[in-house]
Amino acid sequence: MLNRFFGNNTHTYLHLLGISGIAFALPWSKVMMSISMMFVVLNLILEGNYRSYWEQFKSNRVFWLIVAVYTLNILGILWSSNIDEALHSIKQQLPFIAIPTVLVAKPISNKKHLEIVFMTFLAAMLVTSVYNFLSYQHIIGDHFYNDIRGMSLTSSHIRYGLLIAMAGAITLVCSENNRKRIIPSMILLAWFAFYTFYSQVISGVISFAAVLSVYALCHIWFRRKKLAILMGVGLLLIAILPLIWLFQPLKVDPADYSSLPKTTAQGNPYEHNFTFVDSETKEPVLIYLCEEELENEWNQRSGIPYLGKTIQGNSISHTLIRYLASKHLTRDAAGVKKLTQQDIENIEFGRTSIHYSGLMPRMHALRFELNYAENPNGHSLLQRFEYWKAGFSLATSNWLIGVGSGDVQDAFNDHYTISNSPLTEENRRRAHNQFLTYWISFGIIGLALFIGLLVLFIRFNYQRKSILGLLFISIVIASFFMEDTLETQTGVTFFGLFLGIFLAPISQKSASNSVD
């Protein structure tokens, strides 16, 4: 329509503008995501080349699986009690169908146009990641943080971790066969990797590791399959090692501590308890402990009382004891006196160790949680175990057709109540596993359709040797095991955008060689 007035490529350029707008908005703004999505849909309608659209739809089997999966959201109203929540779910899932529909109907077939979309996304990720980091370091702004994972100011830290991983994937692939890009791409990749590990978002680290692993495996697989298989087995074994380490019991032999002093320097009795072992120091946390001295000395050093709460909401007393242990200081007045003002502030903030930057402090915290899992509340991994346990129970109880589009949270709430879950009200959430969520919502048929969509997408991109498409799907599948990725606007828009981009017809393979 507009081509008649402004030239033959008007709708193509508007299409590119809208898709680039979605890519740019992903880490920034939900409003801009919605506006850009409506813009590209409207542009497609105004162009009105419906016969061409239909031909594209007919030849794309993956697209019809997308339609089938989304249709389940609509049909799920029929066996839902909570109609309002079902309608909300249908609305929230619109990017799942709208963006791929637009991109299948009108693929971005020009190599330079596709690069514009990717470069726009990379620019947005670079700007937001630098802004987040500088803000967290208090170099700019005055934002208050109660947790390093709050470093992501413009988006959920979990969803942002996936976007960073995708930015790393694009950076890797776009540097291929282009000498001019290699150095800046490697610098950019190093920055994204640093940000991922510094931010301590485990799902982001897993996704980034998946990118690097799949990238290496793909390049080897297309040349020497046997070597790729051996490398894959090796990487799998390497991936298991952190799990073994996490679940390894923390124990000490009390006989090794038989000569501990019985009194403090002030003559008060010590308590020596070997129940809790610090993951970092490998030593008992509750030795050299005199709480009477700790309370008196701490209350003289800090405005937050010993029996009070840290800024993060945890116990000051427990945080102080663990922090002193990390510094190999006695848990008495003498130990508190040796703390610096920065140490006091760290404890008030809620830091349990002198080592709080990078990935390892997060890993040590998870290991401590797993060894002393008495109360899951406030511990993300332990809470996930409760979510997965509840989710699997609900899935198997409603295995055929599920509970419907709108009753998922209600089903979880009922299950938590009936099973006397240890989770507090504010922590009683959904599955945090996309596969479980589809099974709970739509039964085994819904789960099969969803897995079929992923498998067919992998096959489609494998056949045309689209490495970037395979990196994208490795990121989202990794996230699906840890999160309900498609239950948020950013997550479903991210999925819909890149799913649609990598569904370009095989006949247009040449258009994507520079990025595949």
C-alpha atoms as one frame of an Amber mdcrd trajectory, in Angstrom:
protein
   0.000   0.000   0.000   2.613   2.546   1.092   4.921   1.429  -1.709   2.660
   3.278  -4.157   3.361   6.581  -2.448   6.910   6.270  -1.091   8.681   3.734
  -3.295   8.912  -0.023  -3.781  10.956  -0.759  -0.633   8.950   1.303   1.861
   7.393  -1.670   3.652  10.710  -3.515   3.662  12.433  -0.613   5.418   9.525
  -0.201   7.857   9.710  -3.935   8.544  13.421  -3.641   9.279  12.781  -0.623
  11.523  10.167  -2.482  13.554  12.203  -5.666  13.980  15.270  -3.622  14.944
  13.067  -1.773  17.427  12.117  -5.075  19.093  15.772  -6.143  19.197  16.825
  -2.821  20.721  13.980  -2.841  23.254  14.649  -6.346  24.607  17.006  -5.223
  27.411  15.442  -1.785  27.768  11.712  -1.386  27.654   8.601  -3.570  27.660
   6.555  -0.683  26.302   8.899  -0.269  23.331   8.759  -4.031  22.723   4.957
  -3.889  22.524   4.880  -0.792  20.310   7.481  -2.246  17.934   5.571  -5.537
  17.706   2.318  -3.757  16.879   4.236  -1.645  14.343   5.546  -4.652  12.375
   2.134  -6.370  12.441   0.438  -3.211  11.150   3.087  -2.785   8.458   2.510
  -6.366   7.279  -1.250  -5.780   7.085  -0.831  -2.522   5.182   1.563  -4.114
   2.700  -1.193  -6.609   1.953   0.873  -9.124  -0.003  -1.256 -11.953   1.387
  -0.668 -14.476  -1.387   3.095 -14.270  -0.787   2.550 -14.568   2.965   0.474
 -17.705   2.505   3.111 -19.303   0.300   5.709 -18.704   3.023   3.406 -20.173
   5.670   2.600 -23.285   3.637   6.233 -24.246   3.169   7.282 -23.847   6.821
   6.412 -26.807   9.069   7.997 -25.225  12.146   5.606 -22.288  11.824   2.576
 -24.580  11.983   3.868 -26.115  15.182   4.162 -22.583  16.603   0.516 -22.047
  15.629  -0.472 -25.371  17.237   1.309 -24.582  20.515  -0.240 -21.112  20.733
  -3.679 -22.481  19.834  -3.428 -24.656  22.948  -3.316 -21.461  25.015  -6.665
 -20.474  23.532  -8.254 -23.911  23.795  -6.977 -24.156  27.379  -9.738 -21.732
  28.402 -12.246 -24.559  27.940 -10.978 -26.460  30.988  -9.820 -23.460  33.048
 -11.674 -22.158  36.083  -9.736 -18.894  36.291 -10.838 -17.240  33.026  -9.196
 -13.904  33.838  -5.801 -15.544  34.269  -6.335 -17.595  31.103  -7.038 -14.434
  29.085  -3.966 -12.803  30.628  -1.869 -15.810  29.584  -3.160 -15.624  26.006
  -2.333 -11.920  25.859   1.100 -12.411  27.420   1.937 -15.133  24.890   1.086
 -12.948  21.856   4.778 -12.365  20.921   5.130 -16.166  20.703   2.837 -16.179
  17.651   2.872 -12.573  16.370   6.608 -12.064  15.822   7.309 -15.422  14.118
   4.206 -14.896  11.956   5.552 -11.570  10.736   9.065 -12.900  10.158   7.905
 -16.059   8.363   5.491 -14.087   6.183   8.151 -11.493   5.391  11.626 -12.920
   6.134  14.595 -10.616   6.486  16.350 -11.968   3.413  18.907  -9.234   2.884
  22.273  -9.959   4.523  22.921  -6.323   5.426  19.443  -5.906   6.881  19.927
  -8.956   9.082  23.241  -7.551  10.283  21.503  -4.284  11.183  19.105  -6.183
  13.463  21.958  -8.036  15.155  24.151  -4.953  15.500  21.215  -3.038  17.002
  20.757  -5.800  19.560  24.496  -5.868  20.350  24.561  -2.088  20.780  21.638
  -2.272  23.224  23.320  -5.056  25.195  26.671  -3.256  25.329  25.138   0.009
  26.523  22.905  -1.618  29.154  25.629  -3.942  30.479  28.139  -1.086  30.853
  25.464   1.077  32.473  24.520  -1.722  34.885  28.138  -2.369  35.850  29.080
   1.293  36.344  25.923   1.870  38.365  26.659  -1.139  40.580  30.163   0.226
  41.181  28.518   3.594  42.097  30.557   5.326  39.414  27.317   6.687  38.001
  23.957   7.145  39.676  23.007   6.496  43.286  20.949   3.319  42.997  20.700
   1.182  46.118  21.341  -2.568  45.756  20.390  -5.291  48.204  21.871  -8.063
  46.042  24.405  -8.242  43.206  21.788  -9.934  41.051  19.936  -6.627  41.164
  22.741  -5.228  39.014  20.426  -5.594  36.022  18.460  -2.348  36.271  16.478
  -2.478  33.033  15.351  -6.103  33.029  15.058  -9.200  35.223  18.562 -10.477
  36.000  17.561 -13.958  34.825  16.175 -12.800  31.475  19.081 -10.383  31.076
  21.502 -13.286  31.517  19.902 -14.998  28.499  20.187 -11.822  26.430  23.873
 -11.500  27.350  24.434 -15.120  26.265  22.713 -14.410  22.937  24.851 -11.299
  22.493  27.910 -13.473  23.057  26.658 -15.948  20.436  26.134 -13.217  17.837
  29.541 -11.751  18.618  31.208 -15.135  18.121  29.538 -15.922  14.817  29.729
 -12.427  13.337  33.523 -12.438  13.708  33.885 -15.461  11.421  35.480 -14.919
   8.006  35.943 -11.223   8.694  39.418 -10.210   9.852  38.392  -6.630  10.576
  35.850  -7.807  13.129  37.960 -10.356  14.988  39.677  -8.038  17.506  36.622
  -5.885  18.406  34.461  -9.022  18.514  36.825 -10.786  20.908  36.937  -7.695
  23.147  33.147  -7.565  23.134  32.893 -11.306  23.802  35.326 -10.991  26.713
  33.201  -8.187  28.175  29.974 -10.198  27.904  31.710 -13.207  29.492  33.061
 -11.050  32.335  29.648  -9.514  32.950  28.014 -12.951  33.023  30.387 -14.391
  35.624  30.580 -11.195  37.682  26.790 -10.899  37.962  26.549 -14.367  39.603
  23.408 -15.363  37.665  23.793 -19.145  37.480  21.281 -19.602  34.641  23.169
 -16.947  32.670  26.478 -18.730  33.277  24.945 -22.032  32.142  23.567 -20.380
  28.988  26.895 -18.706  28.191  28.728 -21.993  28.725  26.205 -23.664  26.408
  26.997 -21.080  23.719  30.743 -21.710  23.872  30.309 -25.490  23.998  27.770
 -25.761  21.169  29.790 -23.340  19.029  32.902 -25.505  19.343  30.954 -28.746
  18.825  29.174 -27.457  15.712  32.395 -26.450  14.002  33.942 -29.843  14.731
  30.767 -31.812  13.936  30.444 -30.438  10.414  34.020 -31.609   9.740  34.738
 -34.635  11.982  31.687 -36.159  13.656  33.557 -38.774  15.719  35.805 -36.132
  17.242  32.749 -33.989  18.018  31.112 -36.922  19.822  34.225 -37.486  21.937
  34.409 -33.776  22.711  30.703 -33.736  23.616  31.183 -36.604  26.067  34.176
 -34.794  27.559  32.214 -31.559  27.963  29.351 -33.469  29.572  31.727 -34.989
  32.112  33.212 -31.561  32.806  29.698 -30.177  33.325  28.981 -32.925  35.874
  32.012 -32.022  37.993  30.495 -28.806  39.445  27.368 -30.794  40.381  29.451
 -33.403  42.181  31.294 -30.613  43.992  28.034 -28.864  44.949  26.509 -31.989
  46.481  29.698 -33.189  48.162  29.129 -33.280  51.945  30.909 -30.692  54.062
  32.408 -32.628  56.978  35.342 -32.398  59.377  36.832 -34.754  61.926  36.309
 -33.310  65.464  39.507 -35.090  66.527  41.464 -32.587  64.413  40.194 -29.823
  66.726  40.767 -31.512  70.090  43.234 -28.865  71.293  40.987 -25.811  70.848
  41.100 -23.296  73.760  38.206 -23.395  76.205  38.018 -19.667  77.006  38.337
 -16.355  75.179  41.004 -13.714  75.886  38.464 -12.139  78.275  38.052 -15.434
  80.147  34.548 -16.284  78.863  33.791 -19.869  77.782  34.026 -20.791  74.091
  31.457 -22.914  72.294  32.943 -25.364  69.789  30.303 -26.851  67.498  31.211
 -28.935  64.423  27.760 -29.062  62.847  28.323 -26.457  60.123  31.395 -26.432
  57.887  32.270 -23.429  55.712  32.536 -24.286  52.014  35.365 -21.800  51.426
  37.594 -22.388  54.457  36.691 -26.085  54.956  36.574 -25.335  58.687  33.706
 -25.457  61.216  31.804 -22.167  61.400  30.765 -22.466  65.047  34.129 -22.895
  66.738  35.823 -20.131  68.749  32.282 -18.898  69.409  31.225 -16.681  72.307
  27.919 -15.035  71.477  27.837 -12.902  74.639  31.040 -11.140  73.542  29.905
 -11.020  69.910  26.675  -9.242  70.829  28.322  -6.694  73.144  31.162  -5.839
  70.752  28.999  -5.787  67.650  26.453  -3.437  69.195  29.296  -1.015  69.876
  30.484  -1.146  66.256  27.177  -1.055  64.364  23.857   0.758  64.432  22.072
  -2.490  63.523  21.680  -4.654  66.641  23.174  -8.109  66.861  19.700  -9.664
  66.917  18.558  -7.527  63.990  18.406  -8.097  60.248  20.853  -7.270  57.445
  19.824  -5.018  54.566  19.089  -8.200  52.596  16.803  -9.414  55.389  18.987
 -12.126  56.903  20.113 -12.520  60.519  22.959 -10.194  61.540  24.238 -12.724
  64.068  24.512 -15.570  61.548  26.026 -13.269  58.908  28.593 -11.941  61.384
  29.643 -15.435  62.495  30.110 -16.655  58.917  31.963 -13.479  57.917  34.389
 -13.831  60.822  34.937 -17.465  59.860  35.778 -16.430  56.286  38.487 -14.136
  57.689  39.772 -16.870  60.023  38.953 -14.647  63.012  37.654 -15.880  66.347
  33.924 -15.432  66.835  34.306 -13.290  69.954  35.092  -9.717  70.969  38.685
  -9.987  69.759  37.503 -11.065  66.309  34.969  -8.234  65.980  37.601  -5.672
  67.038  39.779  -6.734  64.100  37.015  -5.980  61.577  37.500  -2.893  59.446
  34.750  -0.372  58.805  34.326  -1.888  55.342  33.857  -5.297  56.951  31.140
  -3.864  59.201  29.345  -2.426  56.180  29.661  -5.712  54.312  28.048  -7.590
  57.204  25.280  -5.002  57.556  24.631  -5.426  53.845  24.341  -9.194  54.264
  27.629 -10.515  52.904  28.713 -13.709  54.644  32.260 -13.765  53.280  35.131
 -11.435  52.441  34.931 -12.937  48.939  31.719 -11.674  47.364  32.612 -10.829
  43.749  32.544 -13.268  40.838  31.002 -16.690  40.415  32.735 -18.720  43.144
  31.134 -16.917  46.120  27.763 -17.785  44.593  28.839 -21.416  44.147  30.059
 -21.616  47.752  26.743 -20.159  48.933  24.813 -22.784  46.943  26.990 -25.563
  48.345  26.361 -24.344  51.910  22.599 -24.243  51.179  22.580 -27.788  49.828
  24.489 -29.177  52.808  22.284 -27.478  55.385  18.902 -27.448  53.657  16.654
 -27.067  56.688  14.546 -24.186  55.399  14.201 -23.488  51.656  12.838 -19.961
  52.081  15.202 -17.257  50.872  17.412 -19.762  49.038  16.802 -19.744  45.282
  18.065 -23.254  44.545  16.277 -24.893  47.489  13.074 -23.092  46.529  13.435
 -24.449  42.984  13.627 -27.960  44.357  10.274 -27.326  46.045   8.825 -25.870
  42.818  10.015 -28.841  40.750   8.695 -31.336  43.279   5.297 -29.642  43.324
   5.319 -29.215  39.549   6.064 -32.872  38.857   3.305 -33.913  41.244   0.808
 -31.629  39.476   1.963 -32.752  36.027   1.549 -36.446  36.795  -1.809 -35.819
  38.478  -3.114 -33.963  35.415  -1.018 -35.761  32.798  -3.545 -35.970  29.954
  -4.901 -32.459  29.321  -3.393 -30.452  32.185  -5.175 -27.846  34.294  -5.751
 -25.326  31.494  -4.366 -21.912  30.561  -5.431 -20.030  33.663  -5.265 -22.472
  36.555  -1.528 -23.124  36.885  -0.830 -20.794  39.811  -4.100 -21.792  41.493
  -3.102 -25.460  41.194   0.271 -24.714  42.748  -1.344 -22.751  45.587  -3.706
 -25.644  46.373  -0.854 -28.153  46.254   1.316 -26.098  48.607  -1.564 -25.857
  51.084  -2.544 -29.538  50.942   1.050 -30.757  51.189   1.920 -28.355  54.040
   4.801 -26.939  52.028   7.582 -25.287  54.055   7.542 -22.383  51.587   6.123
 -19.135  52.921   3.258 -17.460  51.096   5.444 -15.024  49.117   7.693 -17.861
  47.924   4.939 -20.163  46.661   5.489 -19.798  42.943   5.187 -21.764  39.708
   7.366 -24.543  38.299  10.442 -22.563  37.188  10.775 -25.166  34.440   9.187
 -24.464  31.056   8.711 -28.139  30.197   6.884 -28.785  33.459   4.764 -25.673
  32.928   3.574 -26.888  29.511   2.869 -30.342  30.906   0.922 -28.910  33.856
  -0.977 -26.478  31.625  -1.852 -28.643  28.607  -0.997 -32.211  29.539   1.141
 -34.659  27.624  -0.179 -33.382  24.274   0.971 -29.859  25.024   4.363 -31.067
  26.215   4.780 -33.225  23.086   3.885 -30.337  20.765   6.281 -28.001  22.561
   9.180 -30.472  22.457   8.317 -31.222  18.821   8.602 -27.525  18.007  12.078
 -27.360  19.547  13.244 -30.564  17.824  11.962 -29.459  14.409  13.586 -26.041
  14.832  16.911 -27.732  15.674  16.578 -29.997  12.637  15.722 -27.051  10.371
  18.787 -25.077  11.456  21.033 -28.148  11.451  20.100 -28.921   7.840  21.166
 -25.473   6.684  24.181 -25.456   9.052  22.957 -22.323  10.841  25.303 -22.237
  13.812  23.751 -19.087  15.233  20.301 -20.657  15.094  21.631 -23.673  16.991
  23.331 -21.419  19.560  20.053 -19.587  20.110  18.078 -22.770  20.723  20.788
 -24.085  23.074  20.406 -20.910  25.153  16.635 -21.165  25.461  16.608 -24.919
  26.125  19.181 -24.449  28.893  16.962 -21.750  30.386  13.832 -23.902  30.093
  15.228 -26.352  32.669  15.737 -23.573  35.247  13.033 -21.000  34.452   9.560
 -20.369  33.064  11.245 -18.338  30.330   8.114 -17.886  28.221   5.966 -16.662
  31.121   7.416 -13.132  31.008   7.170 -10.500  28.274  10.933 -10.193  27.831
  11.410 -13.961  27.706   8.630 -14.691  25.218   9.589 -11.714  23.022  13.222
 -12.860  22.979  12.081 -16.356  22.022   9.633 -15.141  19.368  12.072 -12.693
  17.765  15.012 -15.032  17.232  12.781 -18.038  16.520  11.248 -16.044  13.678
  14.598 -14.761  12.404  16.052 -18.264  12.172  12.994 -19.620  10.356  14.027
 -17.884   7.120  13.413 -20.312   4.230  16.324 -22.547   3.252  16.233 -21.024
  -0.233  17.437 -17.786   1.362  20.432 -19.447   2.979  22.831 -17.114   1.228
  21.261 -14.213   3.040  22.383 -15.520   6.395  25.837 -16.883   5.660  27.539
 -13.922   7.280  25.919 -14.638  10.618  25.325 -18.400  10.527
